């Protein structure tokens, strides 16, 4: 009897063991929940090109392995492709991606190496989904919509294949960073991953290096198609190929194209002029080159001719400006009149107003919308669904409003207005950094820039229509596209008032790459002001610019303590970057100013709604303009200097327009830096006095740049004075 009982207990114990063990990865994915411990075995399919995460695949499924830190920190070997690995840990989920780890990882065993990788499954972009997460996939005939651009890390890049749209994601660790994104057709390999805030969608391919992007033809585009020599009735398209080929351009007023120009000369560098075009009009075009029996073609893109609009560009600012550094005209600070100025531009529209606004709660703008309705103007409004948008309750009920509701990132983060896009004289675009809220308009440092140009207005309308889901008065939710689901559908280049303007929409257009290119073009001076600065590549570019003997970048950041902030790295590198945290009003700008002091060095301003963050690059709906214009660059520089003056950064002699020295960061923590300008004399005394006027620190400055230790001072506000200069405010936090 005891023998039978023992046998039965052994049987039940064995049965329980079978129930609690995983037979394969599919079993772990399907029958276990987040928070439960699992043991999985399979073949590792990637290396450090995808960071510390390793993907594991067996004959049933794939899954991500995440140790939470360096693999070797707990004495484990770093798994490499072809390793057979068994890992035990708790299931977790990171933005939709199912992972083993990082909690309670008790086993990482590499049982063999050099195994063949699992065979890739051939799919189309629409077939990427949960059932393939963690597995190697293969997509034939992919064409990147931004082909020819430089690949930036922690960025997404959209592609088309089989008439469907897909996305790849490239981490900072990937060897692809810094290379040119293929401009022609490729066969694409990668691991299927997911990044979503609500658990739905967000599937993307992770190429493991350049070997995962294989050209399909013996001739390939080696550069992006560029548009040059823009006029009201013509422009040229140029491109290069890696072998000799002929030159074709197919173009038309719709994606169906319909017209073609062919030049038979066998060339590496190609250029075709499109002539007899209409002013202020958007054309669709693609280029092709044929070499023998092989051919390569770009994706269909849009290009605009120069419009016959007035071509004005006007910049306004909500807070202080410093007109003492004006070179062409004085910058205007609107203060509490910013809302009235925006409302006045809205009142110019007689036919249409399209508004894409992250948030609204300002009575003047609400009243302007209602007045436009009363005047018979057709209004369409796109908003972010996560916000209160209290002002919408005060807007006429006849105004259709379409919300982005997926809850990802900041969502629909745009701030732009398009007026009368189809009227050559009245067409305008209003954009910049400011939300249409009373706080952003009245209190926070923000900028507004307005363009009187039909080509730009029509380009913005294309983007609006894609989010709206139609080109009609009512939204079409089924066709509406937001975030990574959008396409590259707008022209890049414009000539407005004789100056070049570039336009980028996130997350599809490679905005970070454009900001990076602007920073890297710096020859003389660089200034920036951002709410958020968490992109390592942009931080590295600013530091690299500062390594030149001739460039001393300056910047101001609000969110200096945000996760991943570049603030400390910039300070450590000796960059004159100032903290705006703790100062009245939230620094809400997202701008950079390049070479404003040198009119022959392409003075440039980058501005818009795009924060310098990965969420802005990969998730949010954002708009950015790059304005190559000396007047606009100096207007923004006047705002920058006015903002620093208000922060107490520049220390001036009485009546002097240029500071004798600058102090940063401000607020300071344990140290701050004093940097003398050419107006200063070396050897003067720097003095700090507390709120009671008592001298708490005195130091003689013997070099052009000196670090001052204030670790022994209490938190609070101090007056700092160099020599006989007018005292300025310094905060210690």
ABEGO torsion letter per residue (X at the ends): XAAAAAAAAAAAAAAAAAAABBABAAAAAAABBBGBBBBBBEBBABBAAAEABBBBBBAABBBBBBAGBBAAAAGBBBBBBGBBBBBBBBBBBBGGBBBBOABGBABBBBABBGBBBBBBBBBBAAABBAAABGBBBBBBGBBBAABGBBBBBGBBBBBBBGGBBBBBBBBAABAABGBBBBABBBBBBEBBBBBBAAGBEGBBBBBAEAAABBBABABBBABBBBBBGBBAABBBBBBBBABBBBBBBBBEABAAEGBBBBBABBBABBBBBBBGBBBGBBBBBBBBBBBEABBBBBBBBBBBBBBABAGBBBBBBABBBBAAABAABBBBBAEAAAAAAAAAAAAABAABBBBBBABBABAAAAAAAAAAAAAGBBBBBBBBAABAGAAAAABBAABBBBBBAAGBEAEBABBBBBBGAABAAABBBBBEABBBBAAAAAABBBBBBBBBBAAAAAAAAAAAAAAAGBABABBBAAABBBEAABBBABBABBBBGGBBBBBBBOAAAGAAAAAAAAAAABAABBBBBBABBABAAAAAAAAAAAABAABBBBBBBABAABBGBAAAAAAAAGBBBBBABGBBEBBABBBBBBGAABAAAGBBBBBEABBBBAAAAAABBBBBBBBBBAAAAAAAAAAAAAAAAAAGABBBBBGBABBABBBOBOBBBABBBBBBBAABBBGBBBBBBBAAGBBABBBBBABABBBBBAAABBBEBBBBBBEABBBBBBBBX
